[in-house]
Amino acid sequence: MMMLRYTLACLLIFSFGLTSSSARQAPYALRISCGARHNVKTPPTYVLWYKDIAYTGGVPANATQPGYITPPLKTLRYFPISEGPNNCYNIVRVPKGHYSVRIFFGVVDQPNFDKEPLFDISIEGTQIYSLKSGWSSHDDQVFAEARVFLMGGTSTICFHSTGHGDPAILSIEILQVDDKAYYFGQGWGQGMILRTATRLTCGTGKPRFDEDYRGDRWGGDRFWNPMRSFGEGGDSPRSTENTIKKASVSPNFYPEGLYQSALVSTDDQPDLTYSIDVEPNRNYSVWMHFAEIDATVTAEGKRVFDVVINGDTFFEDVDVIKMSGGRYTALVLNATVAVSGRTLTVVLQPKGGGHAIINAIEVFEIITAEFKTLRDEVSALQKMRKALGLPSRFGWNGDPCVPTQHPWSGADCQLDKNTSRWVIDGLDLDSQGLKGFLPNDISKLKHLQSINLSQNSIHGGIPASLGSITKLEVLDLSYNSFNGSIPETIGELTSLRILNLNGNSLSGKVPAAVGGMLLHRVRFNFTDNAGLCGIPGLPACGAHLSSGAKIGIAFGVSVAFLLLVLCALIWWKRRQNILRAQHIAARGAPYAKKRTNVSHDIQMTRHGHNNNHGQARTAVENGPSLLS
């Protein structure tokens, strides 16, 4: 059973409620010609397209425009699958506000390239569109457009590969609109995105943009697809050059020319019927535009009809002249419809034998914006990507967890209902050829429960900051090139169940707190680390010294060495002085001989006297004579 709800948005905007657009500052507008190296202006309006620089990766190339309404730009940017499945334009310094974001697709003008690539598009982490086969043959499918609130000062627009060719983007437009544009009642706001499903101008065969209508720039330069007829013989066109009142007014600023053509039903087919294919189980916002421009209807009560959507009457007894306040006056009705099937059908059913009239129709899919990932955790993952040398094929661009259809490979996400933010609760990057180091920023991933970086070539020490991830249950760093000692902080991981550090180049004694985890039934493997010791299964350690003791010993050895060098220097200097003195004495020997003759006689007499008292003394004991 189809569920229906509706909101009447009969925009009879009286003069005291109007805001003059002429008194407002010009809206922010950024148009990017993807792949262009220079700014470009294109006819017929000669709007400015900025060159494409420093926004993203990808490859610039020559472009083929697939549609009649496609901007006449000569370049595009495509994203090979080798650069990863997720590629984004990151545009900074975007003022906070409400925006119309439009992306035109292109085709690479080279042989052997897919002429109709299929891929998904997301804005601010929310997927808004998936290209369908045949898009290049329909003007209203060569672009995707959405109304979105950008409140972070940036705009992130991502393209997600689906395995059907490389995404190719011709242009991106970010055009500011009124903060209350397309207000439809309950559910409208910053957590909501309106994706354009279709936008029709009735009774004409010429496609137009707001710029072609000379519409107000606060309208967002909408594209209006022409609808000359809903069916052969079922309606007839009407047009006028009369001025339309209450058209280009706040907050939607519809161009006046939109109401100067219309379709009117006929006697053969009194009902006006329009159907559009939609995605099932979605909510849609339908906007219907009316102005009585038929010269045959001049007063109230002459044209009355009901509005029926998917079999349910949303508006009864619609009298355009009565509800708008007169002829040639704009009237807008809005209904919100929940559709369970794949078709949305609008029927205008006349009463009293009359005919129905309609000037334009807009249909938007109402999309609830995804919650984003905590900013600190996104930043931590980006730093890990650089530190670990993560291959570009991973495509770590945009938000790790959203859109939920395209999360980052190797990062597991969980929604924190308390903060309404996604968090990273697992890293699974085993056997990926990583050759960098593990940064301290990993500790900012405070919600991690599992880390598996095994069988890579990660080098350097194990960060002590890992000990602050209190929820961590599994830590597998096996078969890498980690060196140094095991941080004592690992012993602070009270939730840990599995610890694999085998197959590295770790050394030193396993910290007591880590070894004590055996008592808490933690399973661990420290084998194939030649320098580790201190727990069962590893070699016994020698006298274990603390880090302070090791520093003290090193300092003592250094001081002893310096003292030894100093003593050697002093001894050498003294030895040089002695040798110098002996050299001087040797040069003065003749003078010394004469001066000591008398002493020699006295010495001989003394020797004789001594011999009389002790015959046992020898020449050795007496010592040699200094002078002869």
Secondary structure, DSSP 4 states (H G I P E B T S, - for coil): ---B----------GGG---GGGSPPPPEEEEETT-SS-EEETTTTEEEB---SS--SEEEEEE--STTS---SEEEE--GGG-SEEEEEEE-PPSEEEEEEEEE-EESSTTS-SS-EEEEEETTEEEEE--TTGGG-GGGSEEEEEEEE-SSEEEEEEEEEEES--EEEEEEEEEE-TTTT--STT-STTEEEEEEEEEEET----EETTTTT--GGG---EEEEES-SSTTTEEEEE--SPPBT-S-TTT---GGGGGEEEEE-SS--SEEEEEE--SSEEEEEEEEE----TT--STTSS-EEEEETTEEEEEEE-HHHHHTSTTB-EEEEEEEEE-SSEEEEEEEESTT---EESEEEEEEEEEPPPPBPHHHHHHHHHHHHHHT--GGG---S-SS-STTSPPTTEEEEEETTTTEEEEEEEE-TTS---SB--GGGGG-TT--EEE--SS--EEPPPGGGGG-TT--EEE--SSEEEEPPPGGGGG-TT--EEE--SSEEEEEPPHHHHGGGGGT-EEE--S-TEEESSTTSPPP-S---HHHHHHHHHHHHHHHHHHHHHHHHHHHHHHHHHHHHHHHHHTHHHHHHHTHHHHHHHHHHHHHHHHH-TT--HHHH---S--
